[in-house]
């Protein structure tokens, strides 16, 4: 059986930490920024862990598990 290929779109969007968590960037940072507060925009910079419901599919796309 051939090797599993990494889904390249997923590889560009998600990052795996050393402890195995899958991290994603936050949404709503791309445009219409004038009405958003500086604090809110600053918090968009940080990554967050993906939801439990998405872990199985994303991990498979990244070639994990």
PyMOL Python script that loads the backbone (N, CA, C, O; Angstrom):
from pymol import cmd

cmd.read_pdbstr("""\
ATOM      1  N   UNK A   1       0.838  -1.183   0.000  1.00  0.00           N
ATOM      2  CA  UNK A   1       0.000   0.000   0.000  1.00  0.00           C
ATOM      3  C   UNK A   1       0.885   1.249   0.000  1.00  0.00           C
ATOM      4  O   UNK A   1       1.894   1.283   0.704  1.00  0.00           O
ATOM      5  N   UNK A   2       0.520   2.283  -0.784  1.00  0.00           N
ATOM      6  CA  UNK A   2       1.364   3.479  -0.846  1.00  0.00           C
ATOM      7  C   UNK A   2       1.287   4.298   0.443  1.00  0.00           C
ATOM      8  O   UNK A   2       0.386   4.132   1.264  1.00  0.00           O
ATOM      9  N   UNK A   3       2.257   5.173   0.581  1.00  0.00           N
ATOM     10  CA  UNK A   3       2.275   6.058   1.749  1.00  0.00           C
ATOM     11  C   UNK A   3       1.095   7.017   1.706  1.00  0.00           C
ATOM     12  O   UNK A   3       0.593   7.366   0.638  1.00  0.00           O
ATOM     13  N   UNK A   4       0.662   7.434   2.895  1.00  0.00           N
ATOM     14  CA  UNK A   4      -0.376   8.463   2.983  1.00  0.00           C
ATOM     15  C   UNK A   4       0.262   9.800   2.624  1.00  0.00           C
ATOM     16  O   UNK A   4       1.370  10.094   3.072  1.00  0.00           O
ATOM     17  N   UNK A   5      -0.415  10.601   1.832  1.00  0.00           N
ATOM     18  CA  UNK A   5       0.083  11.930   1.512  1.00  0.00           C
ATOM     19  C   UNK A   5      -0.508  12.945   2.491  1.00  0.00           C
ATOM     20  O   UNK A   5      -1.668  12.836   2.888  1.00  0.00           O
ATOM     21  N   UNK A   6       0.292  13.916   2.869  1.00  0.00           N
ATOM     22  CA  UNK A   6      -0.183  15.002   3.713  1.00  0.00           C
ATOM     23  C   UNK A   6      -1.083  15.897   2.884  1.00  0.00           C
ATOM     24  O   UNK A   6      -0.753  16.224   1.744  1.00  0.00           O
ATOM     25  N   UNK A   7      -2.215  16.295   3.444  1.00  0.00           N
ATOM     26  CA  UNK A   7      -3.101  17.248   2.772  1.00  0.00           C
ATOM     27  C   UNK A   7      -2.447  18.622   2.867  1.00  0.00           C
ATOM     28  O   UNK A   7      -2.341  19.187   3.955  1.00  0.00           O
ATOM     29  N   UNK A   8      -2.013  19.154   1.746  1.00  0.00           N
ATOM     30  CA  UNK A   8      -1.183  20.361   1.756  1.00  0.00           C
ATOM     31  C   UNK A   8      -1.931  21.588   2.269  1.00  0.00           C
ATOM     32  O   UNK A   8      -1.321  22.467   2.879  1.00  0.00           O
ATOM     33  N   UNK A   9      -3.231  21.664   2.033  1.00  0.00           N
ATOM     34  CA  UNK A   9      -4.012  22.783   2.564  1.00  0.00           C
ATOM     35  C   UNK A   9      -4.035  22.760   4.077  1.00  0.00           C
ATOM     36  O   UNK A   9      -3.925  23.803   4.721  1.00  0.00           O
ATOM     37  N   UNK A  10      -4.180  21.568   4.649  1.00  0.00           N
ATOM     38  CA  UNK A  10      -4.180  21.430   6.110  1.00  0.00           C
ATOM     39  C   UNK A  10      -2.801  21.729   6.678  1.00  0.00           C
ATOM     40  O   UNK A  10      -2.684  22.343   7.739  1.00  0.00           O
ATOM     41  N   UNK A  11      -1.763  21.301   5.983  1.00  0.00           N
ATOM     42  CA  UNK A  11      -0.394  21.508   6.466  1.00  0.00           C
ATOM     43  C   UNK A  11      -0.071  22.999   6.582  1.00  0.00           C
ATOM     44  O   UNK A  11       0.722  23.401   7.433  1.00  0.00           O
ATOM     45  N   UNK A  12      -0.686  23.817   5.725  1.00  0.00           N
ATOM     46  CA  UNK A  12      -0.438  25.255   5.764  1.00  0.00           C
ATOM     47  C   UNK A  12      -1.239  25.953   6.862  1.00  0.00           C
ATOM     48  O   UNK A  12      -0.898  27.065   7.267  1.00  0.00           O
ATOM     49  N   UNK A  13      -2.288  25.314   7.339  1.00  0.00           N
ATOM     50  CA  UNK A  13      -3.189  25.952   8.300  1.00  0.00           C
ATOM     51  C   UNK A  13      -2.995  25.517   9.742  1.00  0.00           C
ATOM     52  O   UNK A  13      -3.368  26.242  10.664  1.00  0.00           O
ATOM     53  N   UNK A  14      -2.420  24.346   9.946  1.00  0.00           N
ATOM     54  CA  UNK A  14      -2.298  23.798  11.297  1.00  0.00           C
ATOM     55  C   UNK A  14      -0.846  23.492  11.629  1.00  0.00           C
ATOM     56  O   UNK A  14      -0.024  23.247  10.745  1.00  0.00           O
ATOM     57  N   UNK A  15      -0.548  23.513  12.933  1.00  0.00           N
ATOM     58  CA  UNK A  15       0.799  23.255  13.428  1.00  0.00           C
ATOM     59  C   UNK A  15       0.685  22.283  14.589  1.00  0.00           C
ATOM     60  O   UNK A  15      -0.222  22.399  15.413  1.00  0.00           O
ATOM     61  N   UNK A  16       1.598  21.328  14.658  1.00  0.00           N
ATOM     62  CA  UNK A  16       1.586  20.354  15.741  1.00  0.00           C
ATOM     63  C   UNK A  16       2.682  20.726  16.740  1.00  0.00           C
ATOM     64  O   UNK A  16       3.835  20.929  16.358  1.00  0.00           O
ATOM     65  N   UNK A  17       2.317  20.814  18.016  1.00  0.00           N
ATOM     66  CA  UNK A  17       3.275  21.169  19.057  1.00  0.00           C
ATOM     67  C   UNK A  17       4.091  19.936  19.449  1.00  0.00           C
ATOM     68  O   UNK A  17       3.811  18.820  19.011  1.00  0.00           O
ATOM     69  N   UNK A  18       5.085  20.162  20.269  1.00  0.00           N
ATOM     70  CA  UNK A  18       5.911  19.056  20.741  1.00  0.00           C
ATOM     71  C   UNK A  18       5.131  18.051  21.559  1.00  0.00           C
ATOM     72  O   UNK A  18       5.448  16.861  21.550  1.00  0.00           O
ATOM     73  N   UNK A  19       4.106  18.519  22.272  1.00  0.00           N
ATOM     74  CA  UNK A  19       3.303  17.613  23.101  1.00  0.00           C
ATOM     75  C   UNK A  19       2.163  16.968  22.314  1.00  0.00           C
ATOM     76  O   UNK A  19       1.406  16.168  22.862  1.00  0.00           O
ATOM     77  N   UNK A  20       2.038  17.315  21.022  1.00  0.00           N
ATOM     78  CA  UNK A  20       1.048  16.652  20.178  1.00  0.00           C
ATOM     79  C   UNK A  20      -0.249  17.412  19.969  1.00  0.00           C
ATOM     80  O   UNK A  20      -1.151  16.910  19.298  1.00  0.00           O
ATOM     81  N   UNK A  21      -0.366  18.616  20.530  1.00  0.00           N
ATOM     82  CA  UNK A  21      -1.578  19.407  20.297  1.00  0.00           C
ATOM     83  C   UNK A  21      -1.555  19.948  18.877  1.00  0.00           C
ATOM     84  O   UNK A  21      -0.488  20.222  18.327  1.00  0.00           O
ATOM     85  N   UNK A  22      -2.725  20.101  18.289  1.00  0.00           N
ATOM     86  CA  UNK A  22      -2.834  20.686  16.954  1.00  0.00           C
ATOM     87  C   UNK A  22      -3.354  22.106  17.126  1.00  0.00           C
ATOM     88  O   UNK A  22      -4.445  22.318  17.655  1.00  0.00           O
ATOM     89  N   UNK A  23      -2.563  23.075  16.675  1.00  0.00           N
ATOM     90  CA  UNK A  23      -2.882  24.481  16.859  1.00  0.00           C
ATOM     91  C   UNK A  23      -3.360  25.104  15.555  1.00  0.00           C
ATOM     92  O   UNK A  23      -2.977  24.679  14.465  1.00  0.00           O
ATOM     93  N   UNK A  24      -4.201  26.116  15.691  1.00  0.00           N
ATOM     94  CA  UNK A  24      -4.715  26.843  14.529  1.00  0.00           C
ATOM     95  C   UNK A  24      -4.659  28.332  14.800  1.00  0.00           C
ATOM     96  O   UNK A  24      -4.594  28.756  15.954  1.00  0.00           O
ATOM     97  N   UNK A  25      -4.684  29.130  13.738  1.00  0.00           N
ATOM     98  CA  UNK A  25      -4.744  30.581  13.873  1.00  0.00           C
ATOM     99  C   UNK A  25      -6.195  30.989  14.111  1.00  0.00           C
ATOM    100  O   UNK A  25      -7.117  30.238  13.794  1.00  0.00           O
ATOM    101  N   UNK A  26      -6.391  32.173  14.665  1.00  0.00           N
ATOM    102  CA  UNK A  26      -7.747  32.658  14.910  1.00  0.00           C
ATOM    103  C   UNK A  26      -8.298  33.365  13.680  1.00  0.00           C
ATOM    104  O   UNK A  26      -7.547  33.907  12.869  1.00  0.00           O
ATOM    105  N   UNK A  27      -9.610  33.351  13.556  1.00  0.00           N
ATOM    106  CA  UNK A  27     -10.300  33.970  12.424  1.00  0.00           C
ATOM    107  C   UNK A  27     -10.574  35.447  12.696  1.00  0.00           C
ATOM    108  O   UNK A  27     -10.314  35.942  13.793  1.00  0.00           O
ATOM    109  N   UNK A  28     -11.097  36.141  11.699  1.00  0.00           N
ATOM    110  CA  UNK A  28     -11.578  37.536  11.796  1.00  0.00           C
ATOM    111  C   UNK A  28     -10.466  38.581  11.886  1.00  0.00           C
ATOM    112  O   UNK A  28     -10.702  39.671  12.405  1.00  0.00           O
ATOM    113  N   UNK A  29      -9.264  38.280  11.397  1.00  0.00           N
ATOM    114  CA  UNK A  29      -8.152  39.220  11.477  1.00  0.00           C
ATOM    115  C   UNK A  29      -7.806  39.815  10.110  1.00  0.00           C
ATOM    116  O   UNK A  29      -6.874  40.612  10.007  1.00  0.00           O
ATOM    117  N   UNK A  30      -8.542  39.440   9.062  1.00  0.00           N
ATOM    118  CA  UNK A  30      -8.096  39.804   7.722  1.00  0.00           C
ATOM    119  C   UNK A  30      -8.583  41.160   7.216  1.00  0.00           C
ATOM    120  O   UNK A  30      -7.837  41.849   6.520  1.00  0.00           O
ATOM    121  N   UNK A  31      -9.803  41.562   7.543  1.00  0.00           N
ATOM    122  CA  UNK A  31     -10.300  42.849   7.026  1.00  0.00           C
ATOM    123  C   UNK A  31     -11.385  43.389   7.963  1.00  0.00           C
ATOM    124  O   UNK A  31     -11.772  42.727   8.926  1.00  0.00           O
ATOM    125  N   UNK A  32     -11.870  44.597   7.669  1.00  0.00           N
ATOM    126  CA  UNK A  32     -12.830  45.331   8.516  1.00  0.00           C
ATOM    127  C   UNK A  32     -12.268  45.426   9.940  1.00  0.00           C
ATOM    128  O   UNK A  32     -12.927  45.050  10.909  1.00  0.00           O
ATOM    129  N   UNK A  33     -11.039  45.935  10.041  1.00  0.00           N
ATOM    130  CA  UNK A  33     -10.364  45.995  11.331  1.00  0.00           C
ATOM    131  C   UNK A  33     -10.620  47.301  12.076  1.00  0.00           C
ATOM    132  O   UNK A  33     -10.299  47.407  13.260  1.00  0.00           O
ATOM    133  N   UNK A  34     -11.194  48.299  11.399  1.00  0.00           N
ATOM    134  CA  UNK A  34     -11.357  49.610  12.029  1.00  0.00           C
ATOM    135  C   UNK A  34     -12.330  49.564  13.196  1.00  0.00           C
ATOM    136  O   UNK A  34     -12.146  50.282  14.179  1.00  0.00           O
ATOM    137  N   UNK A  35     -13.345  48.748  13.108  1.00  0.00           N
ATOM    138  CA  UNK A  35     -14.347  48.697  14.190  1.00  0.00           C
ATOM    139  C   UNK A  35     -13.953  47.748  15.322  1.00  0.00           C
ATOM    140  O   UNK A  35     -14.639  47.686  16.342  1.00  0.00           O
ATOM    141  N   UNK A  36     -12.867  47.018  15.153  1.00  0.00           N
ATOM    142  CA  UNK A  36     -12.426  46.086  16.190  1.00  0.00           C
ATOM    143  C   UNK A  36     -11.432  46.783  17.113  1.00  0.00           C
ATOM    144  O   UNK A  36     -10.574  47.542  16.661  1.00  0.00           O
ATOM    145  N   UNK A  37     -11.554  46.522  18.390  1.00  0.00           N
ATOM    146  CA  UNK A  37     -10.697  47.189  19.371  1.00  0.00           C
ATOM    147  C   UNK A  37      -9.265  46.664  19.265  1.00  0.00           C
ATOM    148  O   UNK A  37      -9.045  45.539  18.816  1.00  0.00           O
ATOM    149  N   UNK A  38      -8.295  47.477  19.677  1.00  0.00           N
ATOM    150  CA  UNK A  38      -6.894  47.041  19.646  1.00  0.00           C
ATOM    151  C   UNK A  38      -6.661  45.772  20.465  1.00  0.00           C
ATOM    152  O   UNK A  38      -5.873  44.912  20.073  1.00  0.00           O
ATOM    153  N   UNK A  39      -7.339  45.662  21.587  1.00  0.00           N
ATOM    154  CA  UNK A  39      -7.190  44.469  22.430  1.00  0.00           C
ATOM    155  C   UNK A  39      -7.676  43.231  21.691  1.00  0.00           C
ATOM    156  O   UNK A  39      -7.036  42.181  21.733  1.00  0.00           O
ATOM    157  N   UNK A  40      -8.804  43.360  21.019  1.00  0.00           N
ATOM    158  CA  UNK A  40      -9.363  42.233  20.270  1.00  0.00           C
ATOM    159  C   UNK A  40      -8.430  41.828  19.131  1.00  0.00           C
ATOM    160  O   UNK A  40      -8.187  40.640  18.918  1.00  0.00           O
ATOM    161  N   UNK A  41      -7.909  42.806  18.404  1.00  0.00           N
ATOM    162  CA  UNK A  41      -6.990  42.516  17.304  1.00  0.00           C
ATOM    163  C   UNK A  41      -5.695  41.881  17.804  1.00  0.00           C
ATOM    164  O   UNK A  41      -5.138  40.998  17.151  1.00  0.00           O
ATOM    165  N   UNK A  42      -5.223  42.332  18.956  1.00  0.00           N
ATOM    166  CA  UNK A  42      -4.014  41.788  19.556  1.00  0.00           C
ATOM    167  C   UNK A  42      -4.215  40.320  19.924  1.00  0.00           C
ATOM    168  O   UNK A  42      -3.305  39.507  19.761  1.00  0.00           O
ATOM    169  N   UNK A  43      -5.399  39.981  20.417  1.00  0.00           N
ATOM    170  CA  UNK A  43      -5.681  38.603  20.808  1.00  0.00           C
ATOM    171  C   UNK A  43      -5.822  37.667  19.611  1.00  0.00           C
ATOM    172  O   UNK A  43      -5.699  36.452  19.763  1.00  0.00           O
ATOM    173  N   UNK A  44      -6.078  38.215  18.422  1.00  0.00           N
ATOM    174  CA  UNK A  44      -6.137  37.382  17.217  1.00  0.00           C
ATOM    175  C   UNK A  44      -4.770  36.821  16.853  1.00  0.00           C
ATOM    176  O   UNK A  44      -4.689  35.840  16.114  1.00  0.00           O
ATOM    177  N   UNK A  45      -3.692  37.421  17.356  1.00  0.00           N
ATOM    178  CA  UNK A  45      -2.340  36.962  17.018  1.00  0.00           C
ATOM    179  C   UNK A  45      -2.023  35.587  17.585  1.00  0.00           C
ATOM    180  O   UNK A  45      -1.242  34.834  17.002  1.00  0.00           O
ATOM    181  N   UNK A  46      -2.622  35.261  18.712  1.00  0.00           N
ATOM    182  CA  UNK A  46      -2.287  34.018  19.394  1.00  0.00           C
ATOM    183  C   UNK A  46      -2.965  32.820  18.748  1.00  0.00           C
ATOM    184  O   UNK A  46      -4.086  32.913  18.248  1.00  0.00           O
ATOM    185  N   UNK A  47      -2.270  31.709  18.770  1.00  0.00           N
ATOM    186  CA  UNK A  47      -2.854  30.463  18.274  1.00  0.00           C
ATOM    187  C   UNK A  47      -3.716  29.836  19.356  1.00  0.00           C
ATOM    188  O   UNK A  47      -3.571  30.150  20.538  1.00  0.00           O
ATOM    189  N   UNK A  48      -4.615  28.950  18.948  1.00  0.00           N
ATOM    190  CA  UNK A  48      -5.442  28.221  19.890  1.00  0.00           C
ATOM    191  C   UNK A  48      -5.546  26.778  19.431  1.00  0.00           C
ATOM    192  O   UNK A  48      -5.315  26.472  18.261  1.00  0.00           O
ATOM    193  N   UNK A  49      -5.891  25.901  20.346  1.00  0.00           N
ATOM    194  CA  UNK A  49      -5.999  24.484  20.016  1.00  0.00           C
ATOM    195  C   UNK A  49      -7.295  24.225  19.246  1.00  0.00           C
ATOM    196  O   UNK A  49      -8.306  24.884  19.492  1.00  0.00           O
ATOM    197  N   UNK A  50      -7.269  23.281  18.328  1.00  0.00           N
ATOM    198  CA  UNK A  50      -8.484  22.995  17.559  1.00  0.00           C
ATOM    199  C   UNK A  50      -9.510  22.285  18.437  1.00  0.00           C
ATOM    200  O   UNK A  50      -9.172  21.708  19.470  1.00  0.00           O
ATOM    201  N   UNK A  51     -10.755  22.340  18.010  1.00  0.00           N
ATOM    202  CA  UNK A  51     -11.856  21.735  18.770  1.00  0.00           C
ATOM    203  C   UNK A  51     -11.740  20.210  18.751  1.00  0.00           C
ATOM    204  O   UNK A  51     -11.199  19.624  17.814  1.00  0.00           O
ATOM    205  N   UNK A  52     -12.255  19.589  19.799  1.00  0.00           N
ATOM    206  CA  UNK A  52     -12.217  18.126  19.901  1.00  0.00           C
ATOM    207  C   UNK A  52     -12.892  17.453  18.708  1.00  0.00           C
ATOM    208  O   UNK A  52     -12.444  16.406  18.242  1.00  0.00           O
ATOM    209  N   UNK A  53     -13.973  18.063  18.218  1.00  0.00           N
ATOM    210  CA  UNK A  53     -14.730  17.482  17.112  1.00  0.00           C
ATOM    211  C   UNK A  53     -13.911  17.421  15.816  1.00  0.00           C
ATOM    212  O   UNK A  53     -14.182  16.595  14.944  1.00  0.00           O
ATOM    213  N   UNK A  54     -12.913  18.299  15.697  1.00  0.00           N
ATOM    214  CA  UNK A  54     -12.119  18.370  14.468  1.00  0.00           C
ATOM    215  C   UNK A  54     -10.817  17.589  14.532  1.00  0.00           C
ATOM    216  O   UNK A  54     -10.170  17.381  13.506  1.00  0.00           O
ATOM    217  N   UNK A  55     -10.425  17.156  15.716  1.00  0.00           N
ATOM    218  CA  UNK A  55      -9.100  16.558  15.896  1.00  0.00           C
ATOM    219  C   UNK A  55      -8.858  15.335  15.021  1.00  0.00           C
ATOM    220  O   UNK A  55      -7.782  15.200  14.437  1.00  0.00           O
ATOM    221  N   UNK A  56      -9.830  14.450  14.922  1.00  0.00           N
ATOM    222  CA  UNK A  56      -9.644  13.199  14.185  1.00  0.00           C
ATOM    223  C   UNK A  56      -9.378  13.468  12.701  1.00  0.00           C
ATOM    224  O   UNK A  56      -8.452  12.902  12.119  1.00  0.00           O
ATOM    225  N   UNK A  57     -10.191  14.331  12.099  1.00  0.00           N
ATOM    226  CA  UNK A  57     -10.059  14.614  10.673  1.00  0.00           C
ATOM    227  C   UNK A  57      -8.764  15.367  10.372  1.00  0.00           C
ATOM    228  O   UNK A  57      -8.058  15.030   9.421  1.00  0.00           O
ATOM    229  N   UNK A  58      -8.452  16.378  11.170  1.00  0.00           N
ATOM    230  CA  UNK A  58      -7.258  17.174  10.932  1.00  0.00           C
ATOM    231  C   UNK A  58      -5.995  16.345  11.128  1.00  0.00           C
ATOM    232  O   UNK A  58      -5.050  16.451  10.347  1.00  0.00           O
ATOM    233  N   UNK A  59      -5.980  15.522  12.171  1.00  0.00           N
ATOM    234  CA  UNK A  59      -4.818  14.666  12.417  1.00  0.00           C
ATOM    235  C   UNK A  59      -4.582  13.718  11.253  1.00  0.00           C
ATOM    236  O   UNK A  59      -3.438  13.466  10.873  1.00  0.00           O
ATOM    237  N   UNK A  60      -5.635  13.204  10.701  1.00  0.00           N
ATOM    238  CA  UNK A  60      -5.500  12.300   9.552  1.00  0.00           C
ATOM    239  C   UNK A  60      -4.971  13.053   8.331  1.00  0.00           C
ATOM    240  O   UNK A  60      -4.132  12.537   7.593  1.00  0.00           O
ATOM    241  N   UNK A  61      -5.463  14.270   8.123  1.00  0.00           N
ATOM    242  CA  UNK A  61      -4.995  15.077   6.989  1.00  0.00           C
ATOM    243  C   UNK A  61      -3.522  15.436   7.124  1.00  0.00           C
ATOM    244  O   UNK A  61      -2.821  15.585   6.124  1.00  0.00           O
ATOM    245  N   UNK A  62      -3.050  15.575   8.368  1.00  0.00           N
ATOM    246  CA  UNK A  62      -1.655  15.922   8.600  1.00  0.00           C
ATOM    247  C   UNK A  62      -0.737  14.692   8.604  1.00  0.00           C
ATOM    248  O   UNK A  62       0.480  14.822   8.734  1.00  0.00           O
ATOM    249  N   UNK A  63      -1.318  13.519   8.463  1.00  0.00           N
ATOM    250  CA  UNK A  63      -0.520  12.299   8.432  1.00  0.00           C
ATOM    251  C   UNK A  63      -0.195  11.761   9.806  1.00  0.00           C
ATOM    252  O   UNK A  63       0.720  10.950   9.951  1.00  0.00           O
ATOM    253  N   UNK A  64      -0.927  12.196  10.822  1.00  0.00           N
ATOM    254  CA  UNK A  64      -0.751  11.697  12.183  1.00  0.00           C
ATOM    255  C   UNK A  64      -1.768  10.566  12.401  1.00  0.00           C
ATOM    256  O   UNK A  64      -2.813  10.540  11.751  1.00  0.00           O
ATOM    257  N   UNK A  65      -1.476   9.671  13.279  1.00  0.00           N
ATOM    258  CA  UNK A  65      -2.397   8.596  13.683  1.00  0.00           C
ATOM    259  C   UNK A  65      -2.922   7.785  12.509  1.00  0.00           C
ATOM    260  O   UNK A  65      -3.703   6.853  12.702  1.00  0.00           O
TER     261      UNK A  65
END
""", "prot")
cmd.dss("prot")
cmd.show_as("cartoon", "prot")
cmd.util.cbc("prot")
cmd.orient("prot")
